Amino acid sequence: MDADALRALQAPLKNKYRETPDSAVITLEAKGSLDDTSIACKVETGRALAVAGLHPATGGSGAELCSGDMLLEALVACAGVTVKAVATALEIPLKAGTVSAEGDLDFRGTLGVDKEAPVGFRAIRLTFDLDTDAPQEKLDQLLKLTERYCVVFQTLNHKPELSVNASRS
């Protein structure tokens, strides 16, 4: 896909969202069911069933997916799609590239060993390794816009309003 094709694809959507801002607000959903035999949750991904469980650092076997890994994978996926879309729109040729994310967790927090230890990632690093001949100022612009438009990055960067509730089945 080139920049013109991307613009043509997105132009009607952008016009619709300008004219009817409420039509741009869509609720995405994720669902899972609790496993009745182990400490695991079966998550419907839309493509397959992912089974999430405890990380080995918290007593898990390592056979199930760790939700922390899944969060980093979602960041990598979103950032990868975003960098490709922005590069296409800016006509920055990318011959190849990789996106990686790594995050630091202190499992004392999630296990309740130390009340001062944070629960969750205390640092996440997102890295792009891009094969391109574009000048540095173009790469800087690409990175800035990718950061700006990556949904997962921005969600992590600006805490959304959160709520939790439970009901009996």
N, C-alpha and C positions, 0 to 999 in steps of 0.2 A: 504494500500500500504506500502511495506517495502522499505528499502534503495536500495536493488538490483533492484526491479521493477522500482523505480524512476530513477535510473541511466540508466537502459535499455531503458526507455521511452525517456529520455533526451539526451542520447549519440548520436543518429543520428543527432539531431538538433544541438548539440554543434559542431560536426564534420562539418556539413554543414556551420555553421556560421564561423568556423575557415578557411575553404577553400574558402568561398565566403562571406566575411564580409558584402557586400551590401545586401545580402539576409536576414540579421538579422534586417535591418531597415524597420519597418512597420509603416504606418501611421494609428493611431486609430482615429475614428471620433465620434462625438456626435452631434446630431441635435435636434432642437426644433422649435416650431412654436409659434409665439406671439398670445396670446389670444385676441380676438377682443372685449370682453366684460368686462374684468377686468385686473388688473395689475398682469399678470401671464404669464408663458411660459410653454408650453407643451413639455416635453423632452422625446424623444424616447430612452428607455433604452435597447432595444433589447429583453426585456422580457415583458415589459408592458409600459404604458404611465405614466410618473410622471409629475405632475403639480407643478411647482415651483412658489412661490409667495413671497410677502413681509413678513418678520418676524413681529410678533406682536409688537416688539420694534420699528418698523418703520411704523406702521399703518396697518399691515396685520391682517387678521382674524385668522390666525393660521390653517386654513383649508388646505392651500397649503404647500408644502414642502419648507423649507428654504434652499437656496443654501449653506449657511454656514454649516447647519446640513448635507447636502449631501456631502460636502467636507470631513467632519469628518467621515461620514459613509464610504466613499471611502477609507480613510486612514485605518479605522478599518478593512475593508474587505481585503485590500491589505496586511496589516500587519498580519492579521490572517492566510491568505493563505501562506504567506512567512514563518511565524514561524512554521507552520505545515510542509512545505516542507523542511526547514532547519533541524528541529527536526528529520524528517524521514531520511534525508541524513546522519545526524550525529548519527543516531540510539539512540536518546534521547527519552525515552518513556514519552509521555504525556497522562495521564489518562483523563484529562479534562482541560479546561481553558477558560478564557474570555479575550477579548481585549476591551479596552475602550479608547476613545479619548475625551478630552474636550479642548475647546479653549476660550480665552478671547477676546471679541469684545467691542469696545467703539463706540456705535451707534451715538455719536456726529459727528464722522468722516463721516460715510456714509450718514448722513442727512445734512451735511454741516453746522452744528451748531458751530463747532470749527475747524478752518483750521489747528490747530496744532494737533488735534486728528487724529490718523491714521485711514485709511480706510482699513479694513481687520483685520485678527487675529493678535494680538500682542504677543500672546503666545499660543502654543498648547502642550498639555501633552498627551503622548501615554503610556498606562499602560497595562501590561500583568499580569494576575493572573493565574499561571500555577500549575496544580496538577501533580507533578512529584517527583520522588525520586532521580533525577540526582543531582550530587554534584554541589556546587556553581560555580566552574570553568567551568563546562559544560553549566550551565545556562548563565554565562557571555559570553561564546562563542556563544551560541544560540542568545542572544540579540544583540551582536555585528554583527553577520552575517545577522540577520533579518533586522537590521537597514541598513546595507550595500546593501541588495538586494531588499528591499521593494521599488517598483517603485514610489508609491505616496509619501512615506516619503522622498525619495531622490529628487523628483521633488520639494517638498516644501522646502527642505534643501538647494538646489542649484538652484537658479532661472534660469529657461530655457529662451531661447530667445523668446520673445513674440512679436506678431504683431496683429494689429486690422485694419480691413478695412470694408467698407460697399459698397453695390451696390443697385441700384434701381431694384425692381422686375418688 
